[in-house]
Amino acid sequence: MATLNTGLVIVGAYADKVRRTLFAQLRDKVKAKEIDSKMVAKASGDLNKLLYEIFVKRLKLDKGDVVRIVVNYDVEDGEVVWDLDSLKIEVFKRLPEEDYSEILKESVRRIEELEEVEEVRMRIERIGETDLGDTVYEIRVGDEKVGALVLTPLNDEGIVRGALMKPNPVVIERIKVSLENLEEDLLRVVEEKGRIAEEDDVRRIVEDIEGMIR
């Protein structure tokens, strides 16, 4: 049994894609005269009639909407036999530009604001030590606390871990830093080394670090 898979295609072009895909898959069988090209065209036409009923009459899709069609078939006695029980379709509706243009502009403005805030105002502040002698830092943007770090000193270096809640929730996992350029290295770690995480997990890590202060 073979499978016809159109890939993603707009509704306005699905019929041609079905026909071309089927002919491409059965090219060798047509050359070997196992099936006549007219029967291939008939099979693609039969399937496209069914798909027209589904897409246009029932789902009322627009020509610019996107679909994917997957269906199995066999070639038996010189004919294509569709296994319609295997027919699967995916539908992706196109949004009108007016539905998302403002959201897009607002999101771009927001990202630019966050990047500007990060670059200009993010700072690291030492807030205490743990019972084991590790140093705890807060990450702040202006007057807002946005994360926390704990530093374990090792000779001239240190191991830092922590979490950052804004602009995106990230976890910082045991990164080596230089004690000689500590503040610069800590800022670099915060900006570059975080792993995207769930917001609740990040908040819990920040609370756990703050709870370590003796």
N, C-alpha and C positions, 0 to 999 in steps of 0.2 A: 504494500500500500504506500502511495506517495502522498506528500503534503503540499498543498498550494498555500504560500504565505506571501501576501502582497507587500508586507512591510507597511510603513506609514504612508498614506496617500490621501489627498483631499477628495471629498465626496464627488466633486466635479470630474475627477479623473479615474475613479475606482474601476469603472467598466473596462476602460482601455488597459489598465494595469492587470486586471484579472485575465483578459484575453492574451496579452503579451507574455505574462508569466506562464500561463498554461502552454502556449505554443513553444516557449523556450524549453520547458521541462520535457515536452513530448517531441522535440525536434528529431531526436534519433529514432524514435518509434515511427514517426512519419516517414523518414528516409528509408527505414527498413520495411515500410508498407505494412506495419502491424496495426496502424490506424490511419484513416484518411484525414487530411487536413480539414475537410468539410465537417467531420465529426468532432474535431477539436473545436472548431468555430461554433458548432451547435451546442457543445457542452458548456463553453464559456458564456454563450448567450442565455442558456437555461439558468445558469447560476446567477448571471447579472439581472435577469428578470426577478428572481427571488430577492436579491439584494436591493433592487430598486423599491420593491414593496416594503422592505424593512426600513431602509434609510430615508426614502422620500415620503412615502405615504403614511408609514406608521410613526417613525421617529421625527419626521419633518426636519431633517437636518439641512443646513445651508451648504451651498457648494464649497465654501471655504472651510467647513469643519473637516476634521481629520479622522480617518478610520484605519483600522488594520483588520484584514480578513484572513482567517486560517481555516482550512478545511481539507480533510483527507479524501483521496479518490483512488480508484483502481481502473485499469484498462482491461475490459473483458469483451471478447468477441468483437473487437474493433470499435468499441464504444467506451467513452469515459463514464464511469459510474460514480457519482458523488456520494460520499458518506455524510449525509446531512446531519446525522446525529453528532458528528464531530465538529460541525460548523461553530466557530467562535468569532466574535467580532469585538473590537474595542473602539470606543467612540471618544473623541476629544473635541469638545465644543470650543469654537473660537470666540473669544470675548471681544465685544466691540471696543474700539480704542478708548471711547469716552468712559468706559467702565474702569479702566486701569491707568489712564494717563496721569491723573492727579496723584494716585497712590505711588506711581513710579517717581514723579517729581518730588513728592514729599519724602520718600525713602532716600533718594539721592541727597536731598538737603540734610536729612537726619544723619546720614553716614558722614557727610562732610563736616557737620557740627561735632560729631563724636570724635573724628580724627583730629580736628582742631583742638578740642578739649584735651585729648590724650597727649598731644604733642606739647601743649603749652602749660597744662596745669597738673598733670599727674606727678605725684611725688611719693616717696617712701619715708615713713616716720617710725622710729624705734619706740615701742610702747612697753617693753619689759623683757624679763627673762623667765625661762622655765626652771624647774627644780634640777634639771640636768645641765644647766648652763647654756642652753640654746637661747638665741635672741629672737624675739618676736617683733615683727614690723606690721604696720598698717599700710595699705595702699590707699591713697586719698586723691580725689579729684576735687579741687577747691575745698569746701567744707564737708564734702560727702565721702564716707568710707565706702570703698568699692572692692576691698579684698584684704587678704592677710597673708603673711609669709613667716616661716620659721627657719632660722639659719643655724646649722650645726657647724661650728668652726673646726677645721682640721689643718693644723700648722698654718701655712700661708694661704690656704684655700678654705672654702666652706661648701656645704651642701645645703641647698635651699629647696623648700617645697611650699606649696600653698595653693591659693585659688583666687580668682578674680571674677567679680560678678558683672562688671560693666567694662566696655560696651557690649562684650559677648561673654557668656559664662565659660570660663576655662579653668582647668586644673594644671598646676605646675608640679611636676613629679621629679624630685631629687636631681636638680641641676647643679653642676659644679660652678662656683663663682670665685673670683679673686677677691681676697680681703683688702688688697691694696687699693683697688678701685671699686669698693663695695657698692656704693650708691649707684654708680654708673652701671655696674654689672647687674644689680638687682632690677633696675629699670629695663635693661636689655632683656632679661629673662621674662619679665612681665609682658613686654611688648611682642616678643618673638617666640617664646618656647612653650606657650600654653597649649593644652589639648582641649578641644571643645568638649563640654560636658553638660549634663542636665543641671538646670538652675538649682533644683533642690539639693543635689549633691554638692554643688559649689558652696551654697549657703551653709550646709552642714560642716564642710571642711573649715570654712572661715570661723564658725562658732567653736569648733574643736580646738583650733589654733589659739584663739583668744582665751579659751578656758585653760590653757596650759600655763598661763602666766602665774607665777607664784605670788 
